[in-house]
Amino acid sequence: MNWHLHPLDGWALVDGERMRMLTTNEALAAQSFPANTQRPNNHG
């Protein structure tokens, strides 16, 4: 597998023609936020 991160309307994992959007937790982890980062209730 050769995955790439791409900023579309959010962040997505892209592998050739396959793609899936990252969850909020995955996007935060990709940016080195700690797992216990607190977020407002209205932000996923």
GITA-V497859 format. One record per residue. N is the residue number from 1. RES is the residue in one letter. OMEGA is omega in radians with two decimals (999 if undefined). BURIAL is b if it has 9 or more other C-alpha atoms within 8 Angstrom, else e. Layout:
n->N res->RES omega->OMEGA burial->BURIAL
n->N res->RES omega->OMEGA burial->BURIAL
This chain:
n->1 res->M omega->3.13 burial->e
n->2 res->N omega->-3.06 burial->e
n->3 res->W omega->3.05 burial->e
n->4 res->H omega->3.04 burial->e
n->5 res->L omega->3.12 burial->e
n->6 res->H omega->3.06 burial->e
n->7 res->P omega->3.07 burial->e
n->8 res->L omega->2.99 burial->e
n->9 res->D omega->-2.93 burial->e
n->10 res->G omega->3.13 burial->e
n->11 res->W omega->-3.12 burial->b
n->12 res->A omega->2.95 burial->b
n->13 res->L omega->-3.10 burial->b
n->14 res->V omega->3.09 burial->b
n->15 res->D omega->-3.07 burial->b
n->16 res->G omega->3.13 burial->e
n->17 res->E omega->3.14 burial->e
n->18 res->R omega->-3.13 burial->e
n->19 res->M omega->2.95 burial->b
n->20 res->R omega->3.12 burial->e
n->21 res->M omega->3.06 burial->e
n->22 res->L omega->3.00 burial->b
n->23 res->T omega->3.11 burial->e
n->24 res->T omega->-3.14 burial->e
n->25 res->N omega->3.11 burial->e
n->26 res->E omega->3.14 burial->e
n->27 res->A omega->3.10 burial->b
n->28 res->L omega->3.13 burial->b
n->29 res->A omega->3.12 burial->b
n->30 res->A omega->3.13 burial->e
n->31 res->Q omega->3.08 burial->e
n->32 res->S omega->3.02 burial->e
n->33 res->F omega->3.08 burial->e
n->34 res->P omega->-3.11 burial->e
n->35 res->A omega->-3.11 burial->e
n->36 res->N omega->3.11 burial->e
n->37 res->T omega->3.14 burial->e
n->38 res->Q omega->3.14 burial->e
n->39 res->R omega->3.04 burial->e
n->40 res->P omega->-3.12 burial->e
n->41 res->N omega->-3.09 burial->e
n->42 res->N omega->-3.14 burial->e
n->43 res->H omega->3.02 burial->e
n->44 res->G omega->999 burial->e
